[in-house]
Amino acid sequence: MTLSDTEAQARTLGGYDDASRLRQAHDRDWVLDRVTGEPGVLIDLGSGIGQLLEAALRRHPSLRLAAGLERSEHRIAEAGERLRPYGGRVALHRADLTGPAPLPHRADVVTMTSVLHWLYPVEHRVLAWVRDHLAPGGSFLLTTYHPARDHEGFGGEDDIVRGALGELGIAPDAVPALLADREILPIGTRTRTVEQLDALLGEFFTIEETWEREAVVTVRDAAQYEHFHAATFGDYYAAALEPGLRAEFFRAVGRVAFARQRRQGRVSAMPVRLWKLTERTG
Ligand SMILES: C[S@@+](CC[C@H](N)C(=O)[O-])C[C@H]1O[C@@H](n2cnc3c(N)ncnc32)[C@H](O)[C@@H]1O
């Protein structure tokens, strides 16, 4: 079977450089503006295509090592191309953050942007890893997204997906069971509340400071959202469907998102929190 362009894109999580301008890229400077002094080692967790590492290397000539841990081989390959000019100052590791292996480094700064929800419900493992890899005086800069969620545990992208599945003839109240059957957890369920995170993070770190911003997504047309979804979520939701329905599913995601924007002036808006975490004392 020939794949549509969007299906092929979703398989490799391609087009993220462009797509991430709509939402995730805004975390980069927000986080890096909190890096103080002259760090020698920075580790980015879920480093994607290496955009944060590149920005950090540009800002901080003091960095002798900028390391990325990432699960997707396609993303590691794209990051490798992007970071080639920085030679031996960069190390990219293929890793699953739900059970990361130790590295022989201590970092002055660890960053993790727009990733934690993917590690639910075993986030404590990566938090323990970070605690063990922070140099004395180091900090962990983490961003977390907080879509409103309903009684089904659906929020953010889940709502758009439910609408798109509706366009394919699947009743809204059948969607939770369809996803559960395929072991696809709604993102709204994966995302812990600020209160839950406050308690969880406090087990591992001192919470020095937090900031909040609103992430508002708007698109120029339905196709742009279709590609944003494929680049960000890949096949995560599409895997609930027979392969023959997936191309239409991605198109429907674009249409539903754009219709929402016409009604509300934006596709989505949700709070994002930046946490500055340091070694736990006491
Ligand atoms: C939304 S992207 C964020 C990428 C980048 N940090 C940014 O802010 O643009 C989430 C990233 O986390 C990676 N990821 C998700 N689950 C992972 C896991 N279990 N282990 C390692 N990386 C993972 C994905 O492959 C993807 O690159």
The ligand as an SDF file (V2000), in Angstrom:
LIG
                    3D

 27 29  0  0  0  0  0  0  0  0999 V2000
    7.2480   16.9120   21.8190 C   0  0  0  0  0  0  0  0  0  0  0  0
    8.8500   16.2670   21.4760 S   0  0  0  0  0  0  0  0  0  0  0  0
    9.8880   17.4600   22.3080 C   0  0  0  0  0  0  0  0  0  0  0  0
   11.2470   17.5520   21.6620 C   0  0  0  0  0  0  0  0  0  0  0  0
   12.1140   18.6760   22.2240 C   0  0  0  0  0  0  0  0  0  0  0  0
   12.4660   18.4130   23.6180 N   0  0  0  0  0  0  0  0  0  0  0  0
   11.3880   19.9930   22.1050 C   0  0  0  0  0  0  0  0  0  0  0  0
   11.0730   20.6070   23.1400 O   0  0  0  0  0  0  0  0  0  0  0  0
   11.1190   20.4180   20.9750 O   0  0  0  0  0  0  0  0  0  0  0  0
    8.9750   14.8600   22.5670 C   0  0  0  0  0  0  0  0  0  0  0  0
   10.3010   14.1170   22.3550 C   0  0  0  0  0  0  0  0  0  0  0  0
   10.4490   13.1380   23.3560 O   0  0  0  0  0  0  0  0  0  0  0  0
   10.9040   11.9440   22.7560 C   0  0  0  0  0  0  0  0  0  0  0  0
   10.4720   10.8250   23.6040 N   0  0  0  0  0  0  0  0  0  0  0  0
    9.2120   10.4480   23.8910 C   0  0  0  0  0  0  0  0  0  0  0  0
    9.2310    9.3680   24.6950 N   0  0  0  0  0  0  0  0  0  0  0  0
   10.5230    9.0690   24.9270 C   0  0  0  0  0  0  0  0  0  0  0  0
   11.1850    8.0600   25.6860 C   0  0  0  0  0  0  0  0  0  0  0  0
   10.5080    7.1330   26.3580 N   0  0  0  0  0  0  0  0  0  0  0  0
   12.5300    8.0590   25.6850 N   0  0  0  0  0  0  0  0  0  0  0  0
   13.2550    8.9840   25.0000 C   0  0  0  0  0  0  0  0  0  0  0  0
   12.6850    9.9670   24.2730 N   0  0  0  0  0  0  0  0  0  0  0  0
   11.3340   10.0030   24.2270 C   0  0  0  0  0  0  0  0  0  0  0  0
   10.2200   11.9410   21.3940 C   0  0  0  0  0  0  0  0  0  0  0  0
   10.8400   11.0660   20.4750 O   0  0  0  0  0  0  0  0  0  0  0  0
   10.3390   13.3900   21.0180 C   0  0  0  0  0  0  0  0  0  0  0  0
   11.5310   13.7050   20.3590 O   0  0  0  0  0  0  0  0  0  0  0  0
  1  2  1  0
  2  3  1  0
  2 10  1  0
  3  4  1  0
  4  5  1  0
  5  6  1  0
  5  7  1  0
  7  8  2  0
  7  9  1  0
 10 11  1  0
 11 12  1  0
 11 26  1  0
 12 13  1  0
 13 14  1  0
 13 24  1  0
 14 15  1  0
 14 23  1  0
 15 16  2  0
 16 17  1  0
 17 18  1  0
 17 23  2  0
 18 19  1  0
 18 20  2  0
 20 21  1  0
 21 22  2  0
 22 23  1  0
 24 25  1  0
 24 26  1  0
 26 27  1  0
M  CHG  2   2   1   9  -1
M  END
$$$$
